[in-house]
C-alpha cells in the first residue's frame, strides 16, 4: 500500500501515524520528494481498510500496490534515485561511463587501460578478477591478485573501481572495492544478493541471461530488503533465438525499467552483442533510450585478450566513441560525470 501525505501535515502527527502502522507489524519506506511525501507499506496490508487510512488527518490519499517489489518500486519512490560511487553520481540526470578490460591480466595492462579510459572521459574503471566462464578450462581470472592490481590502477588514476563478486566467501576481499558487481549468472543467487545487501557499498546488478524485467527488479529488491538501497541495474542483453550475436540488447527493457523502478539503469553494449564493431552504435542507442550510464569493455590489445577480446574496443576506438557520447548525453539533457 502507498500512502500520500498532505504537504502541510505536522511532523508530530506523521510520526504518531507511522508508529501506529509499525505497531501493526508493517515496515515503512519513507520517501520525501520536492512535491510529495509518500509512505510505502511493506508487509501484510490486507487487514488495513483504506477508509481507516483516509480518516487520518495527515493522509491525502492511498492506494494498494499489486507488484511484488516494494522498495524498488517507483510508486513507492517517485523521484529518480541518485547513486553516489565515491563522488561519481549515477541516475537522476547524471550519466557515467564505466570502462576497462574484461579481465585483469597484468599490472601494466590494467594501469594502461585505466589511464586511457579516464583520459577519454570514463569516470569508473572496470576489471574482472574473478571470472565466471562457461568452460572450466577457460581463464578464470587472477582472483585476489587481480583485485590488488585493480587497486593499484585506482591509485594511479583516482578512478573508482568496479569488479564482480562470485560468492559470499569473497566478500571480505571486496572491502576496498568501490562498486560491487553481481553478474548475470548470479542475478538469482539469493544468498549472495542478501549478503551484498547487508553491506553498504553500492551494487551494480546485471540482468540474468533469460530473466524477465520483474525477476530482475525482484533481485534488486532482495538487496534493498537487507538495508542497502544503493543499487544500479545493468541491462546486458538477453538470450533469444538469434545466433548472430552473443545476446540481444533489450533497449525496450531500459525504457520499461525506468517506469517500473526509481533505480538507475546502465547498459553494457559489449556483452549485449559480442562484436566490437557493433558496440559504438548500441552505446549511442542506449543513451537515446534513456540509459543512465554505459559499461564498455576496453583492452589495449583485444586480439591477445584472455577473455572477450572480440567484443572489446581498443583505447583509440573508445576515444572516438566518447567524443560522440559526450555530445549525445548533453543533447538529451543529462550531465556527464
C-alpha positions in Angstrom: 0.0 0.0 0.0 1.1 3.6 -0.8 0.0 6.4 1.4 0.4 10.0 0.1 0.6 12.5 3.0 -0.6 16.1 2.9 2.1 18.6 2.2 1.3 20.6 5.4 1.0 17.5 7.7 2.6 18.3 11.1 5.7 16.1 11.7 4.4 15.1 15.2 1.2 13.7 13.7 3.1 12.0 10.9 5.4 10.2 13.4 2.4 9.1 15.5 0.7 7.7 12.4 3.9 5.9 11.5 4.1 4.4 15.0 0.6 3.1 14.6 1.5 1.4 11.3 4.7 -0.1 12.7 2.7 -1.5 15.7 0.7 -3.4 13.1 3.9 -5.2 12.1 4.5 -3.2 8.9 7.7 -1.8 7.6 7.6 1.8 6.3 9.5 3.1 3.3 9.5 6.8 3.8 10.1 8.8 0.6 10.0 12.6 0.8 10.4 14.4 -2.6 10.2 18.0 -3.6 6.4 17.8 -4.1 5.3 14.6 -2.4 5.7 12.7 0.8 4.9 9.0 0.4 4.8 6.2 2.9 5.2 2.8 1.3 4.0 0.0 3.5 5.7 -3.3 3.3 4.1 -6.4 4.8 0.6 -7.8 5.0 -1.7 -4.9 4.5 -4.9 -6.9 3.6 -6.4 -6.3 7.1 -5.9 -2.5 6.8 -9.0 -0.8 5.5 -8.4 2.1 3.1 -11.2 4.0 4.9 -9.2 3.8 8.2 -6.1 5.2 6.5 -8.0 8.0 4.8 -9.6 9.0 8.1 -6.3 10.1 9.4 -5.9 13.9 9.1 -2.3 13.7 7.7 -3.4 11.5 4.7 -4.1 12.9 1.3 -4.8 9.6 -0.5 -3.8 5.9 -0.6 -3.8 3.0 -2.9 -2.8 -0.6 -3.0 0.2 -1.9 -5.0 -0.1 -5.2 -6.8 3.6 -5.5 -7.8 5.6 -7.8 -5.5 8.6 -5.4 -5.4 8.2 -2.5 -3.0 11.4 -0.7 -2.1 12.5 -0.7 -5.8 9.0 0.4 -7.0 8.7 3.8 -8.5 5.2 4.1 -6.9 6.9 4.0 -3.5 9.7 6.4 -4.6 8.5 8.7 -7.4 11.8 10.6 -7.8 14.8 9.0 -9.5 17.4 7.6 -7.2 20.9 9.0 -7.5 23.7 6.5 -6.5 27.0 8.0 -5.4 30.1 5.9 -6.1 33.0 7.8 -4.4 31.8 11.1 -5.8 30.6 9.8 -9.2 26.8 10.2 -9.4 24.6 7.9 -11.5 20.9 8.5 -12.1 18.6 11.5 -11.7 20.0 13.2 -14.8 23.6 12.1 -14.0 25.4 9.9 -16.6 28.5 7.9 -16.0 30.7 5.6 -18.2 32.3 2.5 -16.7 35.1 1.2 -18.9 38.1 -1.2 -18.8 39.2 -4.7 -19.7 37.0 -7.7 -19.2 39.8 -9.4 -17.2 42.8 -8.0 -15.3 45.9 -9.7 -16.9 48.9 -7.7 -15.5 49.7 -4.5 -13.7 50.9 -2.9 -16.9 47.7 -3.9 -18.8 45.2 -2.7 -16.2 47.1 0.5 -15.4 47.5 1.5 -19.1 43.8 0.8 -19.8 42.8 2.7 -16.7 44.8 5.8 -17.8 43.4 5.7 -21.3 39.7 5.2 -20.4 39.9 8.0 -17.8 41.6 10.4 -20.3 38.8 9.6 -22.7 36.1 10.5 -20.2 35.2 7.3 -18.3 34.6 8.0 -14.6 34.8 4.5 -13.3 37.2 1.7 -14.0 36.0 -1.9 -14.5 38.2 -5.0 -14.5 37.4 -8.7 -13.7 39.4 -10.5 -11.1 37.0 -13.4 -10.6 35.7 -14.6 -13.9 32.6 -16.9 -14.3 33.4 -18.7 -17.6 31.2 -21.2 -19.5 34.2 -23.6 -19.7 36.1 -24.8 -16.7 39.2 -24.8 -18.9 39.0 -21.1 -19.8 40.9 -18.3 -17.9 39.2 -17.8 -14.6 40.8 -14.5 -13.6 43.7 -13.6 -11.3 41.4 -13.6 -8.3 42.8 -11.8 -5.2 46.0 -10.8 -7.0 43.8 -9.2 -9.7 42.0 -7.2 -7.1 45.3 -5.9 -5.8 46.3 -4.8 -9.3 42.9 -3.1 -9.8 43.6 -1.1 -6.6 47.0 -0.1 -7.9 45.3 1.2 -11.1 42.9 3.1 -8.9 45.8 4.7 -7.1 47.4 5.6 -10.4 44.3 7.3 -11.8 42.0 8.1 -9.0 39.1 6.3 -10.7 36.7 4.4 -8.5 36.8 0.6 -9.3 34.1 -1.8 -10.3 34.5 -5.6 -10.2 32.4 -8.8 -10.0 31.9 -10.9 -6.9 31.3 -14.6 -7.3 30.2 -15.8 -3.9 29.6 -14.7 -0.3 33.0 -16.1 0.9 34.8 -13.5 -1.2 33.0 -10.5 0.4 35.9 -9.7 2.8 38.2 -9.3 -0.3 35.8 -6.6 -1.6 36.1 -4.2 1.3 38.1 -1.7 -0.8 36.1 -2.1 -4.0 34.0 1.0 -4.7 31.2 -0.6 -6.7 30.5 -4.3 -6.3 29.1 -6.1 -9.4 26.8 -9.0 -9.2 27.0 -10.7 -12.6 24.3 -12.1 -14.9 24.9 -15.7 -13.8 24.4 -14.7 -10.1 21.4 -12.5 -10.6 19.2 -15.0 -8.7 21.9 -16.2 -6.3 19.7 -15.1 -3.4 22.2 -15.7 -0.6 24.8 -13.6 -2.4 22.1 -10.9 -3.0 21.3 -10.8 0.7 25.0 -10.7 1.6 25.7 -7.7 -0.5 22.5 -6.1 0.8 23.9 -6.3 4.3 26.9 -4.2 3.5 26.7 -0.6 2.4 28.8 -0.3 -0.8 26.8 0.4 -4.0 25.9 -2.7 -6.0 25.8 -3.0 -9.8 23.3 -5.8 -10.6 23.3 -7.3 -14.1 20.2 -8.8 -15.6 20.3 -12.6 -16.0 20.7 -14.3 -19.4 17.0 -15.1 -19.7 15.2 -13.3 -16.9 12.1 -11.1 -17.1 12.2 -7.5 -16.0 10.1 -8.3 -12.9 12.5 -11.1 -11.9 15.4 -8.6 -12.4 13.7 -6.0 -10.2 12.9 -8.6 -7.6 16.6 -9.5 -7.4 17.3 -5.8 -6.7 14.5 -6.0 -4.0 16.5 -8.8 -2.3 19.4 -6.4 -1.9 17.3 -3.5 -0.8 15.3 -5.5 1.7 18.5 -6.2 3.6 19.1 -2.4 4.0 21.3 -1.5 1.1 19.3 0.7 -1.3 22.3 1.8 -3.4 21.5 -0.5 -6.4 22.3 0.2 -10.0 20.6 -2.0 -12.7 22.5 -3.1 -15.8 20.9 -4.3 -19.0 23.5 -6.5 -20.7 21.4 -8.3 -23.3 19.3 -11.4 -23.1 19.4 -14.8 -24.8 16.9 -15.1 -27.7 16.6 -17.3 -30.8 19.1 -15.1 -32.6 22.6 -16.6 -33.0 24.5 -14.0 -35.0 25.1 -12.0 -31.8 26.2 -13.1 -28.3 22.9 -11.8 -26.9 20.1 -9.4 -27.9 20.1 -5.9 -26.3 16.8 -5.1 -24.8 16.5 -1.4 -25.1 12.7 -1.5 -24.6 13.6 -3.0 -21.3 15.6 0.1 -20.4 12.6 2.3 -21.0 10.2 -0.1 -19.1 12.6 -0.3 -16.1 12.5 3.4 -15.7 8.7 3.2 -15.5 8.8 0.3 -13.0 11.6 1.5 -10.7 13.4 4.6 -9.5 16.8 2.9 -9.7 19.4 4.0 -12.3 19.8 1.8 -15.4 23.1 1.4 -17.2 23.7 -0.6 -20.4 26.5 -2.9 -21.3 26.6 -3.0 -25.1 29.8 -5.1 -25.1 28.2 -8.3 -23.7 24.9 -7.5 -25.4 26.4 -8.2 -28.9 29.8 -9.8 -28.6 31.2 -7.8 -31.5 33.4 -4.8 -31.0 32.2 -3.2 -34.3 28.6 -3.1 -33.0 29.4 -1.6 -29.6 29.5 2.1 -30.7 26.1 2.0 -32.3 24.5 0.1 -29.5 26.0 2.5 -27.0 24.6 5.5 -28.8 21.2 3.9 -29.0 21.3 3.2 -25.2 21.9 6.9 -24.5 18.9 7.8 -26.7 16.8 5.2 -24.9 17.4 7.0 -21.6 20.2 4.9 -20.0 21.9 6.5 -17.0 25.3 5.1 -18.0 27.3 2.7 -20.1 29.6 -0.2 -19.2 32.1 -0.8 -22.1 35.0 -3.2 -22.4 38.3 -1.7 -23.5 41.5 -3.7 -24.0 44.9 -2.5 -25.1 45.3 -5.5 -27.4 42.0 -7.2 -28.0 43.5 -9.8 -30.3 45.5 -11.2 -27.4 43.0 -10.7 -24.6 42.5 -13.7 -22.3 38.7 -13.0 -22.1 36.2 -11.5 -24.5 38.6 -9.8 -26.9 36.2 -10.0 -29.8 33.8 -7.5 -28.0 36.5 -5.2 -26.6 37.2 -1.8 -28.1 40.8 -0.5 -28.4 41.6 2.6 -26.5 41.6 4.6 -29.7 38.2 3.3 -30.7 37.0 4.2 -27.2 38.4 7.7 -27.5 36.4 8.2 -30.7 33.2 6.8 -29.2 33.4 9.0 -26.1 33.7 12.2 -28.2 30.2 11.4 -29.6 28.7 10.1 -26.3 29.7 13.3 -24.5 27.8 15.4 -27.0 24.8 13.0 -27.1 24.5 12.9 -23.3 24.4 16.8 -23.3 21.8 16.8 -26.1 19.5 14.6 -24.1 19.8 17.0 -21.1 21.9 14.8 -18.8 25.2 15.7 -17.0 28.3 13.6 -17.8 30.0 12.6 -14.6 
